[in-house]
Amino acid sequence: MGVIVFGQLEYLLRQRDLTAADLKRQIEEQYGLDVDMAALERLAGHTSLHHTDLKVVGAAASILEVSLDDLLLVVAFPADLIRPQTEPSFLTPEESRRLTELFNRQDEGKITKAEQRELEELVYDKYGQRSIEHSQRNEAKRRGVPIEEVQREDDERIAKAMKHREWLHANPRRTQELAERVRKQNASAST
């Protein structure tokens, strides 16, 4: 299984009108930890995390009054997703071998930045793009329409979702209201 973890700190700081330096100062004052600014920058960055100081993560979550789920986005890829048995392989044998190597290095905590970029390229750019194209061809065939029509529809859905995301994140109150609605729905669904 491959696991990729992304920090969500930038978004949380923006919601609270704080900077990473503000958070660093608060953690050091409240918990007496010596916080490496680079650790907070990694949590606020847009690349996956490989190593992080869990004390800093826990202190940041406490200061921001959020759960670790709010602070860290975890994406796990089961081994059969990397090479599904029922669908064609979307990676060449060499790419599959390299992907396995990179996931193993990541799991061991020994992956370099260049290797992490290579892993993300294999997962998102190569495997992801090829599997999307495969799905689009199948959908076009199933519906009896040109593949370009399916691609155009997908592009329109993505553009609409991105526009909604931008609208949602433009005002932190909208995100809070959405989160509250989801919490209420989940609470009523579990009762």
C-alpha positions as CSV (number, residue, x, y, z in Angstrom):
1,M,0.0,0.0,0.0
2,G,1.2,3.5,-0.8
3,V,0.4,6.4,1.4
4,I,0.7,10.0,0.7
5,V,0.1,12.7,3.3
6,F,-0.5,16.4,2.6
7,G,-0.5,19.2,5.2
8,Q,-3.5,21.5,5.3
9,L,-2.0,24.2,7.4
10,E,-2.0,27.0,4.8
11,Y,-5.8,26.8,4.5
12,L,-6.3,26.6,8.3
13,L,-4.0,29.6,8.9
14,R,-5.7,31.6,6.2
15,Q,-9.1,30.9,7.8
16,R,-7.8,32.3,11.1
17,D,-5.9,35.2,9.5
18,L,-2.6,33.9,11.0
19,T,0.9,33.3,9.5
20,A,3.2,30.4,10.1
21,A,5.3,32.7,12.2
22,D,2.3,33.5,14.4
23,L,1.7,29.8,14.9
24,K,5.4,29.1,15.6
25,R,5.4,31.8,18.3
26,Q,2.2,30.5,19.9
27,I,3.4,26.9,20.0
28,E,6.7,28.0,21.5
29,E,5.0,30.2,24.1
30,Q,2.3,27.7,25.1
31,Y,4.2,24.4,24.9
32,G,7.8,25.4,25.2
33,L,8.7,23.5,22.0
34,D,11.5,24.7,19.8
35,V,9.7,24.9,16.4
36,D,11.6,24.6,13.2
37,M,10.0,27.0,10.8
38,A,10.7,24.6,7.9
39,A,8.4,22.0,9.6
40,L,5.5,24.5,9.6
41,E,6.3,25.5,6.0
42,R,6.1,21.8,5.0
43,L,2.7,21.5,6.7
44,A,1.6,24.6,4.8
45,G,3.1,23.5,1.5
46,H,1.6,21.8,-1.5
47,T,3.8,18.8,-1.7
48,S,3.4,15.6,0.2
49,L,5.0,15.1,3.6
50,H,7.6,12.5,4.2
51,H,8.7,13.2,7.7
52,T,7.3,15.6,10.2
53,D,7.7,16.3,13.9
54,L,4.5,14.9,15.5
55,K,4.9,17.1,18.5
56,V,4.7,20.2,16.3
57,V,1.7,18.7,14.4
58,G,-0.1,18.0,17.7
59,A,0.7,21.4,19.1
60,A,-0.5,23.1,15.9
61,A,-3.7,21.2,15.9
62,S,-4.2,22.1,19.6
63,I,-3.5,25.8,19.0
64,L,-5.8,25.9,15.9
65,E,-8.4,23.8,17.8
66,V,-8.7,21.3,14.9
67,S,-8.3,17.5,14.7
68,L,-5.4,15.8,13.0
69,D,-7.9,14.9,10.3
70,D,-8.3,18.7,9.6
71,L,-4.6,19.3,9.6
72,L,-3.4,16.2,7.6
73,L,-4.9,14.8,4.4
74,V,-4.0,11.2,4.0
75,V,-4.4,9.4,0.6
76,A,-3.8,5.7,0.7
77,F,-3.4,3.6,-2.4
78,P,-4.1,-0.2,-1.9
79,A,-1.6,-2.4,-3.9
80,D,-4.4,-3.6,-6.2
81,L,-5.1,0.0,-7.2
82,I,-1.6,0.3,-8.4
83,R,-2.0,-2.7,-10.6
84,P,-5.7,-3.8,-10.8
85,Q,-6.3,-7.4,-11.8
86,T,-9.5,-6.7,-13.7
87,E,-8.3,-3.8,-15.8
88,P,-5.3,-3.4,-18.1
89,S,-2.1,-2.1,-16.6
90,F,-1.8,1.6,-17.1
91,L,1.9,1.5,-16.4
92,T,4.7,-0.2,-18.3
93,P,6.4,-3.0,-16.4
94,E,9.4,-0.7,-15.8
95,E,7.0,2.0,-14.4
96,S,5.2,-0.5,-12.2
97,R,8.5,-1.8,-10.8
98,R,9.7,1.8,-10.2
99,L,6.4,2.7,-8.5
100,T,6.7,-0.2,-6.1
101,E,10.3,0.8,-5.3
102,L,9.3,4.4,-4.6
103,F,6.4,3.4,-2.4
104,N,8.7,1.1,-0.5
105,R,11.3,3.9,-0.1
106,Q,8.5,6.2,1.1
107,D,7.2,3.7,3.6
108,E,10.7,3.3,5.0
109,G,11.1,7.1,5.2
110,K,14.1,7.1,2.8
111,I,12.6,8.9,-0.2
112,T,14.4,12.0,-1.6
113,K,12.6,15.0,-2.9
114,A,13.4,14.1,-6.5
115,E,12.1,10.6,-5.9
116,Q,8.9,12.0,-4.3
117,R,8.3,14.1,-7.4
118,E,8.9,11.0,-9.5
119,L,6.4,9.0,-7.4
120,E,3.8,11.8,-7.8
121,E,4.4,11.9,-11.5
122,L,3.9,8.2,-11.9
123,V,0.7,8.2,-9.8
124,Y,-0.9,11.4,-10.9
125,D,0.4,12.1,-14.4
126,K,1.0,8.7,-15.9
127,Y,-1.3,6.2,-14.0
128,G,-4.0,8.8,-13.4
129,Q,-4.0,10.3,-16.9
130,R,-4.0,6.8,-18.6
131,S,-6.7,5.5,-16.4
132,I,-8.9,8.5,-17.0
133,E,-8.4,8.2,-20.8
134,H,-9.3,4.5,-20.5
135,S,-12.5,5.3,-18.6
136,Q,-13.4,8.0,-21.1
137,R,-12.9,5.6,-24.0
138,N,-15.1,3.0,-22.3
139,E,-17.8,5.7,-21.5
140,A,-17.8,6.9,-25.1
141,K,-18.1,3.4,-26.4
142,R,-20.9,2.6,-23.9
143,R,-22.9,5.7,-24.9
144,G,-22.0,5.5,-28.6
145,V,-20.6,9.0,-28.7
146,P,-17.2,10.4,-29.8
147,I,-14.6,10.4,-27.0
148,E,-14.2,14.1,-27.5
149,E,-17.7,14.6,-26.2
150,V,-16.9,12.7,-23.0
151,Q,-13.7,14.6,-22.6
152,R,-15.5,17.9,-23.0
153,E,-18.2,16.9,-20.4
154,D,-15.4,15.9,-18.0
155,D,-13.6,19.2,-18.6
156,E,-16.8,21.1,-17.9
157,R,-17.4,19.2,-14.7
158,I,-13.9,19.9,-13.5
159,A,-14.1,23.6,-14.4
160,K,-17.4,23.8,-12.5
161,A,-16.0,22.1,-9.5
162,M,-12.9,24.3,-9.5
163,K,-15.0,27.4,-9.7
164,H,-17.1,26.2,-6.8
165,R,-13.9,25.4,-4.8
166,E,-12.6,28.9,-5.4
167,W,-15.9,30.4,-4.4
168,L,-16.0,28.2,-1.2
169,H,-12.4,29.1,-0.2
170,A,-12.8,32.8,-1.0
171,N,-14.7,33.2,2.3
172,P,-13.7,31.1,5.3
173,R,-17.3,31.4,6.7
174,R,-18.6,29.4,3.7
175,T,-16.3,26.6,4.5
176,Q,-17.2,26.6,8.2
177,E,-20.9,26.6,7.2
178,L,-20.4,23.7,4.9
179,A,-18.4,21.8,7.5
180,E,-21.2,22.3,10.0
181,R,-23.9,21.1,7.6
182,V,-21.8,18.0,6.9
183,R,-21.3,17.3,10.7
184,K,-25.1,17.6,11.2
185,Q,-25.8,15.3,8.3
186,N,-23.3,12.8,9.6
187,A,-24.7,13.0,13.1
188,S,-28.3,12.5,11.9
189,A,-27.2,9.6,9.7
190,S,-25.6,7.8,12.5
191,T,-28.6,8.1,14.8
